[in-house]
Amino acid sequence: MDNRRFPPWLKRPLAHEGRQGQVSGVIAECRLNTVCAEAKCPNRGECFSKGSAAFLILGPVCTRNCAFCGVASGAPNPIIDTNEGTRLAEAACRMGLNHVVITSVTRDDLPDGGAAVFADAVSSVRDKIPEATIEVLIPDFQGSTDSLKTVLDSRPNVLNHNMETVSRLYPQIRPQAAYGRSLELIKRAADDGRSIVKSGIMVGLGETPDEVYELMRDLRSAGCGVITVGQYLRPSAEQTPVAEFITPEQFNKYQEIALNIGFTKAFCGPYVRSSYRADEFL
């Protein structure tokens, strides 16, 4: 999407250099990936300049091909990096993070979907930075209760799984995912009770406000406590086009309704992403 076509509320100044060089250097030296870079997140400059990043484990190649996502898809390297969690913890320590966000590509090729690697990364961060809070943003693990339990047993402070879009658009936007399966994962995590449960969606993909409200109600019924709602922005020409730019007024309405139906926290705005300024709600 050409930035010159953005409405006024989506135009913002470039982020100052700040700590971008330091963050990029640490990530490179520790041989890590970030969802910030791989997904072409529009907040990358701001977050890096402030010294933060969301780590992407299990490699930079996803086994799924969602229509909105800028992460490469294909056949990932089948060899699992058993030292990734240790390097991630070292990077988080060097960056001085007090809230560590760990996400991954979807790895449908692995028997546990990569759950053990998530658990190892959480444990490594706990050992290295005991005072830090940890948030995991997990895939659906193809509905595996055992994989979800593996992650929950590592005791992340926040368990995040993004619904991404409304039910009607799943065949178009997330053809390899299932709306009900993702809701069930969130319900199981909420029923477990050991982590704050969070989810995020994008708007501007062709959904209606009523469909967003229905999704919010479904999430609350499943026990989700925190929700993020942000504007979909096309990472490149390969992804689905933006259907609509949502106004700040509509984002304010989404936030008001989310809080009114019982979410503990709701972050809604054009540049909100599930991992954006994730430490602030804690």
Contacts in CASP RR format, 6 or more apart in sequence:
PFRMAT RR
TARGET T0000
AUTHOR 0000-0000-0000
METHOD contacts of the structure
MODEL  1
MDNRRFPPWLKRPLAHEGRQGQVSGVIAECRLNTVCAEAKCPNRGECFSK
GSAAFLILGPVCTRNCAFCGVASGAPNPIIDTNEGTRLAEAACRMGLNHV
VITSVTRDDLPDGGAAVFADAVSSVRDKIPEATIEVLIPDFQGSTDSLKT
VLDSRPNVLNHNMETVSRLYPQIRPQAAYGRSLELIKRAADDGRSIVKSG
IMVGLGETPDEVYELMRDLRSAGCGVITVGQYLRPSAEQTPVAEFITPEQ
FNKYQEIALNIGFTKAFCGPYVRSSYRADEFL
1 233 0 8 1.000
1 234 0 8 1.000
1 241 0 8 1.000
1 242 0 8 1.000
3 11 0 8 1.000
6 245 0 8 1.000
7 245 0 8 1.000
7 247 0 8 1.000
9 247 0 8 1.000
9 248 0 8 1.000
9 270 0 8 1.000
10 231 0 8 1.000
10 233 0 8 1.000
10 245 0 8 1.000
10 270 0 8 1.000
10 271 0 8 1.000
12 271 0 8 1.000
14 45 0 8 1.000
15 45 0 8 1.000
15 46 0 8 1.000
15 48 0 8 1.000
15 49 0 8 1.000
16 49 0 8 1.000
17 49 0 8 1.000
18 49 0 8 1.000
18 50 0 8 1.000
18 51 0 8 1.000
19 48 0 8 1.000
19 49 0 8 1.000
19 50 0 8 1.000
19 51 0 8 1.000
20 45 0 8 1.000
20 48 0 8 1.000
20 49 0 8 1.000
20 51 0 8 1.000
21 48 0 8 1.000
22 51 0 8 1.000
22 95 0 8 1.000
23 48 0 8 1.000
23 51 0 8 1.000
23 52 0 8 1.000
23 53 0 8 1.000
23 95 0 8 1.000
24 48 0 8 1.000
26 91 0 8 1.000
26 94 0 8 1.000
26 95 0 8 1.000
27 33 0 8 1.000
27 34 0 8 1.000
27 53 0 8 1.000
27 91 0 8 1.000
30 87 0 8 1.000
30 88 0 8 1.000
30 90 0 8 1.000
30 91 0 8 1.000
30 94 0 8 1.000
31 87 0 8 1.000
32 55 0 8 1.000
32 56 0 8 1.000
32 84 0 8 1.000
32 87 0 8 1.000
32 88 0 8 1.000
32 91 0 8 1.000
33 55 0 8 1.000
33 56 0 8 1.000
33 57 0 8 1.000
33 59 0 8 1.000
33 60 0 8 1.000
34 44 0 8 1.000
34 53 0 8 1.000
34 54 0 8 1.000
34 55 0 8 1.000
34 56 0 8 1.000
35 41 0 8 1.000
35 54 0 8 1.000
35 55 0 8 1.000
35 56 0 8 1.000
35 71 0 8 1.000
35 103 0 8 1.000
35 137 0 8 1.000
35 275 0 8 1.000
36 43 0 8 1.000
36 44 0 8 1.000
36 45 0 8 1.000
36 47 0 8 1.000
36 48 0 8 1.000
36 53 0 8 1.000
36 54 0 8 1.000
37 44 0 8 1.000
38 56 0 8 1.000
38 60 0 8 1.000
38 70 0 8 1.000
38 71 0 8 1.000
38 72 0 8 1.000
39 69 0 8 1.000
39 70 0 8 1.000
39 71 0 8 1.000
39 235 0 8 1.000
40 70 0 8 1.000
40 235 0 8 1.000
40 236 0 8 1.000
41 47 0 8 1.000
41 273 0 8 1.000
42 233 0 8 1.000
42 271 0 8 1.000
43 271 0 8 1.000
43 273 0 8 1.000
43 276 0 8 1.000
47 53 0 8 1.000
47 54 0 8 1.000
47 276 0 8 1.000
51 95 0 8 1.000
51 96 0 8 1.000
51 97 0 8 1.000
52 95 0 8 1.000
52 97 0 8 1.000
52 279 0 8 1.000
53 95 0 8 1.000
54 101 0 8 1.000
54 102 0 8 1.000
54 103 0 8 1.000
54 137 0 8 1.000
54 275 0 8 1.000
54 278 0 8 1.000
55 88 0 8 1.000
55 91 0 8 1.000
55 92 0 8 1.000
55 100 0 8 1.000
55 101 0 8 1.000
55 102 0 8 1.000
55 103 0 8 1.000
55 121 0 8 1.000
56 71 0 8 1.000
56 103 0 8 1.000
56 104 0 8 1.000
56 105 0 8 1.000
57 84 0 8 1.000
57 85 0 8 1.000
57 88 0 8 1.000
57 102 0 8 1.000
57 103 0 8 1.000
57 104 0 8 1.000
57 117 0 8 1.000
57 118 0 8 1.000
57 121 0 8 1.000
58 76 0 8 1.000
58 80 0 8 1.000
58 84 0 8 1.000
58 104 0 8 1.000
58 105 0 8 1.000
58 107 0 8 1.000
58 110 0 8 1.000
58 114 0 8 1.000
58 117 0 8 1.000
59 76 0 8 1.000
59 77 0 8 1.000
59 81 0 8 1.000
59 104 0 8 1.000
59 105 0 8 1.000
60 71 0 8 1.000
60 72 0 8 1.000
60 105 0 8 1.000
61 71 0 8 1.000
61 72 0 8 1.000
61 73 0 8 1.000
61 74 0 8 1.000
61 75 0 8 1.000
61 76 0 8 1.000
61 77 0 8 1.000
61 105 0 8 1.000
62 69 0 8 1.000
62 71 0 8 1.000
62 72 0 8 1.000
62 73 0 8 1.000
62 74 0 8 1.000
62 76 0 8 1.000
62 105 0 8 1.000
62 106 0 8 1.000
62 107 0 8 1.000
63 73 0 8 1.000
63 74 0 8 1.000
63 75 0 8 1.000
63 76 0 8 1.000
63 105 0 8 1.000
63 106 0 8 1.000
63 107 0 8 1.000
63 108 0 8 1.000
63 109 0 8 1.000
64 73 0 8 1.000
64 106 0 8 1.000
64 108 0 8 1.000
64 174 0 8 1.000
64 176 0 8 1.000
64 177 0 8 1.000
65 73 0 8 1.000
65 74 0 8 1.000
65 175 0 8 1.000
65 176 0 8 1.000
66 164 0 8 1.000
66 173 0 8 1.000
66 174 0 8 1.000
66 175 0 8 1.000
66 176 0 8 1.000
66 177 0 8 1.000
67 172 0 8 1.000
67 173 0 8 1.000
67 174 0 8 1.000
67 175 0 8 1.000
67 239 0 8 1.000
67 240 0 8 1.000
68 164 0 8 1.000
68 165 0 8 1.000
68 173 0 8 1.000
68 202 0 8 1.000
68 205 0 8 1.000
68 232 0 8 1.000
68 235 0 8 1.000
68 239 0 8 1.000
68 240 0 8 1.000
69 235 0 8 1.000
69 239 0 8 1.000
70 235 0 8 1.000
70 236 0 8 1.000
70 238 0 8 1.000
70 239 0 8 1.000
71 105 0 8 1.000
75 109 0 8 1.000
76 105 0 8 1.000
76 107 0 8 1.000
76 109 0 8 1.000
78 109 0 8 1.000
80 110 0 8 1.000
80 114 0 8 1.000
80 117 0 8 1.000
82 120 0 8 1.000
84 117 0 8 1.000
84 120 0 8 1.000
84 121 0 8 1.000
85 117 0 8 1.000
85 120 0 8 1.000
85 121 0 8 1.000
85 124 0 8 1.000
85 125 0 8 1.000
86 124 0 8 1.000
88 100 0 8 1.000
88 102 0 8 1.000
88 121 0 8 1.000
88 124 0 8 1.000
88 125 0 8 1.000
89 121 0 8 1.000
89 124 0 8 1.000
89 125 0 8 1.000
89 127 0 8 1.000
89 128 0 8 1.000
89 129 0 8 1.000
90 128 0 8 1.000
92 100 0 8 1.000
92 125 0 8 1.000
92 128 0 8 1.000
92 129 0 8 1.000
92 132 0 8 1.000
93 128 0 8 1.000
93 129 0 8 1.000
96 129 0 8 1.000
97 129 0 8 1.000
97 132 0 8 1.000
98 129 0 8 1.000
98 131 0 8 1.000
98 132 0 8 1.000
98 133 0 8 1.000
98 279 0 8 1.000
99 132 0 8 1.000
99 133 0 8 1.000
99 134 0 8 1.000
99 135 0 8 1.000
99 278 0 8 1.000
99 279 0 8 1.000
99 282 0 8 1.000
100 125 0 8 1.000
100 129 0 8 1.000
100 132 0 8 1.000
100 133 0 8 1.000
100 134 0 8 1.000
100 135 0 8 1.000
101 135 0 8 1.000
101 136 0 8 1.000
101 137 0 8 1.000
101 275 0 8 1.000
101 278 0 8 1.000
102 118 0 8 1.000
102 121 0 8 1.000
102 122 0 8 1.000
102 125 0 8 1.000
102 134 0 8 1.000
102 135 0 8 1.000
102 136 0 8 1.000
102 137 0 8 1.000
102 156 0 8 1.000
103 136 0 8 1.000
103 137 0 8 1.000
103 138 0 8 1.000
103 160 0 8 1.000
103 275 0 8 1.000
104 114 0 8 1.000
104 117 0 8 1.000
104 118 0 8 1.000
104 137 0 8 1.000
104 138 0 8 1.000
104 139 0 8 1.000
105 139 0 8 1.000
106 113 0 8 1.000
106 139 0 8 1.000
106 140 0 8 1.000
106 176 0 8 1.000
107 113 0 8 1.000
107 114 0 8 1.000
107 139 0 8 1.000
108 142 0 8 1.000
108 176 0 8 1.000
112 141 0 8 1.000
112 144 0 8 1.000
112 146 0 8 1.000
112 147 0 8 1.000
112 150 0 8 1.000
113 139 0 8 1.000
113 141 0 8 1.000
113 142 0 8 1.000
113 144 0 8 1.000
113 147 0 8 1.000
114 141 0 8 1.000
114 147 0 8 1.000
115 138 0 8 1.000
115 141 0 8 1.000
115 144 0 8 1.000
115 146 0 8 1.000
115 147 0 8 1.000
115 148 0 8 1.000
115 150 0 8 1.000
115 151 0 8 1.000
116 150 0 8 1.000
118 136 0 8 1.000
118 138 0 8 1.000
118 150 0 8 1.000
118 151 0 8 1.000
118 154 0 8 1.000
119 150 0 8 1.000
119 151 0 8 1.000
119 153 0 8 1.000
119 154 0 8 1.000
122 134 0 8 1.000
122 136 0 8 1.000
122 151 0 8 1.000
122 154 0 8 1.000
122 155 0 8 1.000
122 156 0 8 1.000
123 154 0 8 1.000
125 132 0 8 1.000
125 134 0 8 1.000
126 132 0 8 1.000
126 134 0 8 1.000
126 155 0 8 1.000
133 157 0 8 1.000
133 158 0 8 1.000
133 279 0 8 1.000
133 282 0 8 1.000
134 156 0 8 1.000
134 157 0 8 1.000
134 158 0 8 1.000
135 156 0 8 1.000
135 157 0 8 1.000
135 158 0 8 1.000
135 160 0 8 1.000
135 198 0 8 1.000
135 275 0 8 1.000
135 278 0 8 1.000
136 151 0 8 1.000
136 156 0 8 1.000
136 158 0 8 1.000
136 159 0 8 1.000
136 160 0 8 1.000
137 160 0 8 1.000
137 161 0 8 1.000
137 162 0 8 1.000
137 274 0 8 1.000
137 275 0 8 1.000
138 148 0 8 1.000
138 151 0 8 1.000
138 159 0 8 1.000
138 160 0 8 1.000
138 161 0 8 1.000
138 185 0 8 1.000
139 161 0 8 1.000
140 161 0 8 1.000
140 177 0 8 1.000
140 178 0 8 1.000
140 181 0 8 1.000
140 182 0 8 1.000
140 185 0 8 1.000
141 147 0 8 1.000
141 148 0 8 1.000
141 185 0 8 1.000
142 181 0 8 1.000
143 181 0 8 1.000
143 184 0 8 1.000
143 185 0 8 1.000
145 188 0 8 1.000
148 185 0 8 1.000
148 188 0 8 1.000
148 189 0 8 1.000
149 192 0 8 1.000
151 159 0 8 1.000
152 159 0 8 1.000
152 189 0 8 1.000
152 192 0 8 1.000
152 194 0 8 1.000
152 195 0 8 1.000
155 194 0 8 1.000
155 195 0 8 1.000
156 195 0 8 1.000
157 195 0 8 1.000
157 196 0 8 1.000
157 282 0 8 1.000
158 195 0 8 1.000
158 196 0 8 1.000
158 197 0 8 1.000
158 198 0 8 1.000
158 226 0 8 1.000
158 278 0 8 1.000
158 282 0 8 1.000
159 189 0 8 1.000
159 195 0 8 1.000
159 196 0 8 1.000
159 197 0 8 1.000
159 198 0 8 1.000
160 197 0 8 1.000
160 198 0 8 1.000
160 199 0 8 1.000
160 200 0 8 1.000
160 274 0 8 1.000
160 275 0 8 1.000
161 182 0 8 1.000
161 185 0 8 1.000
161 186 0 8 1.000
161 189 0 8 1.000
161 198 0 8 1.000
161 199 0 8 1.000
162 199 0 8 1.000
162 200 0 8 1.000
162 201 0 8 1.000
162 274 0 8 1.000
163 179 0 8 1.000
163 182 0 8 1.000
163 183 0 8 1.000
163 186 0 8 1.000
163 199 0 8 1.000
163 200 0 8 1.000
163 201 0 8 1.000
163 215 0 8 1.000
163 219 0 8 1.000
164 173 0 8 1.000
164 174 0 8 1.000
164 177 0 8 1.000
164 200 0 8 1.000
164 201 0 8 1.000
164 202 0 8 1.000
165 173 0 8 1.000
165 174 0 8 1.000
165 201 0 8 1.000
165 202 0 8 1.000
165 205 0 8 1.000
165 207 0 8 1.000
166 201 0 8 1.000
166 207 0 8 1.000
166 211 0 8 1.000
166 212 0 8 1.000
166 214 0 8 1.000
166 215 0 8 1.000
167 179 0 8 1.000
167 211 0 8 1.000
167 214 0 8 1.000
167 215 0 8 1.000
168 207 0 8 1.000
168 211 0 8 1.000
169 205 0 8 1.000
169 206 0 8 1.000
169 207 0 8 1.000
170 177 0 8 1.000
170 178 0 8 1.000
170 179 0 8 1.000
172 240 0 8 1.000
173 205 0 8 1.000
173 240 0 8 1.000
183 218 0 8 1.000
183 219 0 8 1.000
183 222 0 8 1.000
184 222 0 8 1.000
186 197 0 8 1.000
186 199 0 8 1.000
186 219 0 8 1.000
186 222 0 8 1.000
186 223 0 8 1.000
186 224 0 8 1.000
187 222 0 8 1.000
187 223 0 8 1.000
189 195 0 8 1.000
189 197 0 8 1.000
190 197 0 8 1.000
190 222 0 8 1.000
190 223 0 8 1.000
190 224 0 8 1.000
190 225 0 8 1.000
191 223 0 8 1.000
196 225 0 8 1.000
196 226 0 8 1.000
196 282 0 8 1.000
197 223 0 8 1.000
197 224 0 8 1.000
197 225 0 8 1.000
197 226 0 8 1.000
198 224 0 8 1.000
198 225 0 8 1.000
198 226 0 8 1.000
198 227 0 8 1.000
198 228 0 8 1.000
198 274 0 8 1.000
199 219 0 8 1.000
199 224 0 8 1.000
199 226 0 8 1.000
199 227 0 8 1.000
199 228 0 8 1.000
199 274 0 8 1.000
200 227 0 8 1.000
200 228 0 8 1.000
200 229 0 8 1.000
200 274 0 8 1.000
201 212 0 8 1.000
201 215 0 8 1.000
201 227 0 8 1.000
201 228 0 8 1.000
201 229 0 8 1.000
201 230 0 8 1.000
202 229 0 8 1.000
202 230 0 8 1.000
202 231 0 8 1.000
202 232 0 8 1.000
203 212 0 8 1.000
203 229 0 8 1.000
203 230 0 8 1.000
203 231 0 8 1.000
203 232 0 8 1.000
203 244 0 8 1.000
203 246 0 8 1.000
203 254 0 8 1.000
204 231 0 8 1.000
204 232 0 8 1.000
204 242 0 8 1.000
204 243 0 8 1.000
204 244 0 8 1.000
204 245 0 8 1.000
204 246 0 8 1.000
205 232 0 8 1.000
205 240 0 8 1.000
205 242 0 8 1.000
205 243 0 8 1.000
206 243 0 8 1.000
206 244 0 8 1.000
209 250 0 8 1.000
209 253 0 8 1.000
209 254 0 8 1.000
212 229 0 8 1.000
212 254 0 8 1.000
213 257 0 8 1.000
216 227 0 8 1.000
216 254 0 8 1.000
216 257 0 8 1.000
216 258 0 8 1.000
216 261 0 8 1.000
216 263 0 8 1.000
217 261 0 8 1.000
219 225 0 8 1.000
219 227 0 8 1.000
219 263 0 8 1.000
220 261 0 8 1.000
220 262 0 8 1.000
220 263 0 8 1.000
224 263 0 8 1.000
225 262 0 8 1.000
225 263 0 8 1.000
225 264 0 8 1.000
225 265 0 8 1.000
226 263 0 8 1.000
226 264 0 8 1.000
226 265 0 8 1.000
226 266 0 8 1.000
226 267 0 8 1.000
226 281 0 8 1.000
227 258 0 8 1.000
227 263 0 8 1.000
227 265 0 8 1.000
227 266 0 8 1.000
227 267 0 8 1.000
227 268 0 8 1.000
228 266 0 8 1.000
228 267 0 8 1.000
228 268 0 8 1.000
228 272 0 8 1.000
228 273 0 8 1.000
228 274 0 8 1.000
228 276 0 8 1.000
229 251 0 8 1.000
229 254 0 8 1.000
229 255 0 8 1.000
229 258 0 8 1.000
229 266 0 8 1.000
229 267 0 8 1.000
229 268 0 8 1.000
229 269 0 8 1.000
229 272 0 8 1.000
230 246 0 8 1.000
230 251 0 8 1.000
230 268 0 8 1.000
230 269 0 8 1.000
230 270 0 8 1.000
230 271 0 8 1.000
230 272 0 8 1.000
230 273 0 8 1.000
231 245 0 8 1.000
231 246 0 8 1.000
231 269 0 8 1.000
231 270 0 8 1.000
231 271 0 8 1.000
231 272 0 8 1.000
232 242 0 8 1.000
233 242 0 8 1.000
234 240 0 8 1.000
234 241 0 8 1.000
234 242 0 8 1.000
245 270 0 8 1.000
246 270 0 8 1.000
248 269 0 8 1.000
248 270 0 8 1.000
251 268 0 8 1.000
251 269 0 8 1.000
251 270 0 8 1.000
251 272 0 8 1.000
252 268 0 8 1.000
254 266 0 8 1.000
254 268 0 8 1.000
255 266 0 8 1.000
255 267 0 8 1.000
255 268 0 8 1.000
255 269 0 8 1.000
258 266 0 8 1.000
258 268 0 8 1.000
259 266 0 8 1.000
265 281 0 8 1.000
267 276 0 8 1.000
267 277 0 8 1.000
267 281 0 8 1.000
END
